[in-house]
């Protein structure tokens, strides 16, 4: 994980994406649906996943809120087909991990999350602004502050 330029957010780095992919590939293998190795991912797209949520233009964040950064990751992995297989699963898991490292949880059922990933996969790529706005609104409705176990007890 990386934190850049005093940002209040933590970002996923190449090692994080590789570790997430490795765990997902192991699980997928157990489910009978193997995933090709991380090495087969498109390198430039991995760089985009790392840099994208941190983009700044004229001194301002391109994606200023946690929800916008999370939507960018979810969208990019799902739609860009970075991996040879498992892009919807990888986008979902990276979304959850990104939120978790920033002390947030996604308060939805597994079925709702699956439905959203499938919906996203079927959206028109040319309609990124509208799709991003839909994702940001959905995340704002469902992202919660994570409560450490010791405080919840």
N, C-alpha and C positions, 0 to 999 in steps of 0.2 A: 504494500500500500504506500501511496505517496500523498503528501500534502504539499501544495505548491504556493509560493508567494504569500504566505500568511493566510491562505484560504481557510475558512472554517470547515471545509469539506475534506474528506479523505477520498482518494481516487484509486481505482484498480490499476495495477501495472502489469507488465507482460507476464511476470511470474504468477501473479494472481490469476490471470486468464488461463495460463497454462495449468495451474493447479486445479482450478474449477473444471476445466476441460478433462483433465485426467480422472478426477473423481466421477464426473458424469460418464465418461467413457467406460470406466470400471462398472458402474451401475448398469449402463446400457448393455454391456456385454452379458451381465448376469440376467438381463431381461430378454436376451436373444436378439438384440438389435445393435450389433457392433458399430462403433464410430471410428473412422480413420484417425490416426494420430494427429496431435496438435501441429506437428511439423508440416502437415499438408494444408494448414490454414493460409489464407492470403496474407503475407507479411504486411503489406501496405494498409490493409484493413485493420489489422491488429494495432498498428501505429495510430490509426484514426480512432479506434476505441479508447486508446490511452489519452490522446490529445483532445479529442472532440469535446468531452464535457468540461474541459479546462480552457477552451478557446476564449480569447479576449480580442475585442475590436475597439480601437480608440479608447483603451483603458477601461472598458466595460466588459463584463462577462457576457458571452453570447447566450449562455444558459445560466441565468443568475440564481435560480432556486434549485433546491435539491430535487424537486419533482421534475423540473426541466432537464436536469442532468440525467436523472434516472430514465426519463422518457427517451432521451437521445440514445442511451445505451440499449434499452429494450428494443427500440426501433432499428438501430444500426445492426445489431447482431441478427435480429429476426429477418430483416429485409435484404441485407447485403449478401446473404449466403456466403459468409466468411468461411464456414466449415463445410466439408464435403457431406456431412450428415449431422443432424441434431441441432440445427440452428434455433428452432423454436424452444427446445429444451434448454439450450445454452443461454438464450436470451432471457428466459425465465429465471434460471438459476443466477445469472449475473445480476439481474435486477434485484433479486432477494439479497444477494451478498453485498452489493453496493449499498443498499438501504441499511443492512445490518452493520456494516463498518461505520456508518454514519448514525448509529444508534436509533434506527427506525425499523419498523416492521410493516409488512403489507398485510392488512387485516381483511383478507378475502379467503374464500374456500378454495381448495385445490381445483375444483371444477370451474369456478369463476376465473381463476388465473389461466387455466387451460383455454377456456373460451376466449379470453382476451388475447392470448398468444396466437390462437388460430384466426381470430378476427384480424389481427395485425398482419399476419402473413398474407391475407387475402385483400388487403387494401391496395389502392393504386399508389405506386411509388412516386408518381408525379405530384401527388397531393400531400406531400410531407407537412406543410404548415397546418393543414386541417387535421391530419392524423396526429401530429404532435400535440396540438391543442386538446384533442380528445383524450390522449394519453395523460397529459398533465392534469386535466380536470378529473379523470378517473383516479389518478394517484393522489391528488389532493383530498379526495373523498375517502381514500382507504389507507393512507400512510399514517402511522401512529408512532409516537415516541415509544421507544423500547423501554420497558420497565425491568431493571435488573431483578433477578430472582430474590435477592435478599430484601429488596424494598417491597416486593409483591407479597411476601409471606407475612 
